[in-house]
C-alpha cells in the first residue's frame, strides 16, 4: 500500500470514528485499528457479498460507491442501502452470526476498501474507543433502518425523495435512478415524474 494512500485512508477512518462517537480519537488508537484491516479493490459490478453465503468480512469504503440489496422470488433486486466514501458496508447479520447472509453488496463504481475480518473484529473490540465506535455504529445503523421503514410507509413519494436528496446530496447524481426508486419503494417512472416536477419541467 502506498504511503499517500495509507495517509488518506487513516484520515478518512479517523474522521468517521470521531463523527460517530462525537469525540476526538488519538492517532495511535486509529493506527491500531487500521493495522487490523487490509486494503481491497473491486471492479464496477463485482460482488463484495453474495446473498445466502457465509461472509467473514465487513468493509469501510475509501473510494467509490456500492449498494446493499436483496433479491425477491422473481429475481428482482431491491436496494436497501447505499455506501460511499466514509461509510461501512457488508451483511452484519451474516458477519456477526456466522450464518448465511441476508443481503448482497455490489459495486456501483470501482471501489477501494478497508476490509475487517471476524478475527480482527474481535481484536478491535479490545480497544476501548473502537469498541465504543463499533457499538454506536451498530446502534446508528439500526435506528436508520427503522426510520427509513417508518418514512417509506407513512410518507408520500415526493416527500420521501426530497428528504433522501436533502440528506444524501452526494448520492443523487452517482446512483442510478432505478436504484434510488427501489430504495424509496416507488416505481422508476414515478421517480422520473417527481424529479421533473421538482426541477420545474
C-alpha positions as semicolon CSV with decimal commas, in nm:
position;residue;x (nm);y (nm);z (nm)
1;X;0,000;0,000;0,000
2;X;0,140;0,339;-0,096
3;X;0,219;0,586;0,186
4;X;-0,005;0,855;0,042
5;X;-0,296;0,615;0,014
6;X;-0,239;0,495;0,370
7;X;-0,243;0,853;0,497
8;X;-0,570;0,926;0,316
9;X;-0,725;0,604;0,449
10;X;-0,619;0,685;0,804
11;X;-0,756;1,040;0,779
12;X;-1,093;0,921;0,649
13;X;-1,114;0,644;0,909
14;X;-1,025;0,883;1,194
15;X;-1,289;1,128;1,075
16;X;-1,551;0,851;1,058
17;X;-1,474;0,730;1,411
18;X;-1,471;1,081;1,560
19;X;-1,800;1,176;1,393
20;X;-1,969;0,856;1,510
21;X;-1,863;0,872;1,875
22;X;-1,870;1,255;1,897
23;X;-1,525;1,283;2,048
24;X;-1,162;1,315;1,948
25;X;-0,977;0,990;1,892
26;X;-0,599;0,964;1,908
27;X;-0,390;0,887;1,602
28;X;-0,242;0,590;1,791
29;X;-0,583;0,431;1,852
30;X;-0,681;0,475;1,489
31;X;-0,348;0,331;1,379
32;X;-0,405;0,018;1,589
33;X;-0,747;-0,028;1,429
34;X;-0,610;0,044;1,082
35;X;-0,342;-0,222;1,122
36;X;-0,613;-0,484;1,178
37;X;-0,753;-0,420;0,829
38;X;-0,640;-0,497;0,475
39;X;-0,696;-0,288;0,164
40;X;-0,911;-0,437;-0,109
41;X;-1,040;-0,331;-0,451
42;X;-1,344;-0,431;-0,658
43;X;-1,445;-0,356;-1,015
44;X;-1,777;-0,195;-1,107
45;X;-2,049;-0,460;-1,092
46;X;-1,842;-0,700;-0,882
47;X;-1,998;-0,855;-0,570
48;X;-1,844;-0,783;-0,231
49;X;-2,100;-1,002;-0,056
50;X;-2,321;-1,272;-0,206
51;X;-2,671;-1,345;-0,078
52;X;-2,724;-1,662;0,127
53;X;-2,349;-1,723;0,151
54;X;-2,127;-1,706;0,456
55;X;-1,915;-1,395;0,496
56;X;-1,625;-1,317;0,723
57;X;-1,571;-0,951;0,637
58;X;-1,717;-0,606;0,670
59;X;-1,585;-0,311;0,468
60;X;-1,504;0,058;0,507
61;X;-1,538;0,250;0,179
62;X;-1,232;0,463;0,099
63;X;-1,325;0,543;-0,260
64;X;-1,623;0,456;-0,480
65;X;-1,985;0,356;-0,427
66;X;-2,174;0,033;-0,367
67;X;-2,522;-0,077;-0,267
68;X;-2,675;-0,341;-0,043
69;X;-2,973;-0,533;-0,180
70;X;-3,191;-0,840;-0,153
71;X;-3,336;-1,040;-0,441
72;X;-3,706;-1,125;-0,442
73;X;-3,857;-1,452;-0,564
74;X;-3,896;-1,306;-0,913
75;X;-3,526;-1,229;-0,937
76;X;-3,558;-0,851;-0,896
77;X;-3,305;-0,671;-0,677
78;X;-3,427;-0,426;-0,413
79;X;-3,182;-0,166;-0,281
80;X;-3,173;-0,126;0,096
81;X;-2,858;0,083;0,149
82;X;-2,603;0,291;-0,042
83;X;-2,244;0,331;0,075
84;X;-1,988;0,584;-0,047
85;X;-1,662;0,724;0,089
86;X;-1,658;0,719;0,470
87;X;-1,935;0,457;0,504
88;X;-1,929;0,097;0,626
89;X;-2,092;-0,186;0,432
90;X;-2,147;-0,559;0,445
91;X;-2,405;-0,804;0,576
92;X;-2,388;-0,751;0,951
93;X;-2,616;-1,043;1,033
94;X;-2,402;-1,293;0,844
95;X;-2,081;-1,138;0,972
96;X;-2,177;-1,148;1,340
97;X;-2,381;-1,469;1,344
98;X;-2,166;-1,680;1,114
99;X;-2,483;-1,782;0,930
100;X;-2,579;-1,725;0,566
101;X;-2,607;-1,362;0,461
102;X;-2,944;-1,193;0,417
103;X;-2,821;-0,932;0,170
104;X;-2,579;-0,893;-0,116
105;X;-2,346;-0,598;-0,177
106;X;-2,242;-0,491;-0,528
107;X;-2,002;-0,224;-0,655
108;X;-2,162;0,066;-0,842
109;X;-1,822;0,219;-0,914
110;X;-1,464;0,090;-0,887
111;X;-1,406;0,050;-0,514
112;X;-1,115;0,089;-0,277
113;X;-1,196;-0,052;0,066
114;X;-1,056;-0,140;0,402
115;X;-1,157;-0,495;0,493
116;X;-1,204;-0,611;0,853
117;X;-1,235;-0,986;0,910
118;X;-1,411;-1,154;1,203
119;X;-1,096;-1,245;1,394
120;X;-0,960;-0,893;1,378
121;X;-1,303;-0,753;1,460
122;X;-1,278;-0,930;1,796
123;X;-0,930;-0,781;1,846
124;X;-1,060;-0,436;1,755
125;X;-1,326;-0,463;2,026
126;X;-1,047;-0,490;2,284
127;X;-0,950;-0,127;2,201
128;X;-1,186;0,072;2,427
129;X;-1,257;0,362;2,191
130;X;-1,302;0,127;1,894
131;X;-1,541;-0,095;2,094
132;X;-1,745;0,218;2,166
133;X;-1,730;0,315;1,799
134;X;-1,850;-0,028;1,680
135;X;-2,133;-0,030;1,934
136;X;-2,250;0,318;1,835
137;X;-2,216;0,238;1,465
138;X;-2,438;-0,069;1,508
139;X;-2,696;0,131;1,705
140;X;-2,692;0,407;1,444
141;X;-2,748;0,154;1,165
142;X;-3,045;0,002;1,350
143;X;-3,204;0,343;1,408
144;X;-3,156;0,444;1,043
145;X;-3,326;0,126;0,920
146;X;-3,625;0,181;1,148
147;X;-3,658;0,547;1,046
148;X;-3,637;0,459;0,680
149;X;-3,909;0,194;0,708
150;X;-4,136;0,431;0,900
151;X;-4,093;0,709;0,644
152;X;-4,142;0,474;0,347
153;X;-4,470;0,350;0,492
154;X;-4,612;0,681;0,617
155;X;-4,472;0,948;0,383
156;X;-4,571;1,030;0,025
157;X;-4,324;0,956;-0,254
158;X;-4,229;1,315;-0,335
159;X;-4,154;1,395;0,030
160;X;-3,951;1,073;0,060
161;X;-3,738;1,168;-0,240
162;X;-3,689;1,528;-0,124
163;X;-3,576;1,403;0,216
164;X;-3,341;1,150;0,054
165;X;-3,190;1,419;-0,170
166;X;-3,152;1,658;0,125
167;X;-2,978;1,401;0,343
168;X;-2,769;1,249;0,063
169;X;-2,676;1,526;-0,184
170;X;-2,368;1,335;-0,295
171;X;-2,571;1,030;-0,394
172;X;-2,839;1,175;-0,621
173;X;-2,616;1,204;-0,928
174;X;-2,397;0,899;-0,854
175;X;-2,664;0,634;-0,801
176;X;-2,877;0,503;-1,092
177;X;-3,229;0,639;-1,075
178;X;-3,390;0,294;-1,076
179;X;-3,194;0,200;-0,763
180;X;-3,299;0,518;-0,583
181;X;-3,660;0,436;-0,677
182;X;-3,613;0,082;-0,544
183;X;-3,466;0,216;-0,220
184;X;-3,760;0,452;-0,173
185;X;-4,013;0,180;-0,256
186;X;-4,155;0,353;-0,564
187;X;-4,158;0,283;-0,937
188;X;-3,885;0,433;-1,157
189;X;-4,137;0,621;-1,381
190;X;-4,289;0,776;-1,068
191;X;-3,946;0,896;-0,957
192;X;-3,887;1,045;-1,303
193;X;-4,211;1,241;-1,274
194;X;-4,118;1,362;-0,926
195;X;-3,776;1,479;-1,045
196;X;-3,928;1,661;-1,343
197;X;-4,182;1,828;-1,118
198;X;-3,919;1,941;-0,870
199;X;-3,698;2,076;-1,149
200;X;-3,992;2,274;-1,289
201;X;-4,004;2,083;-1,620
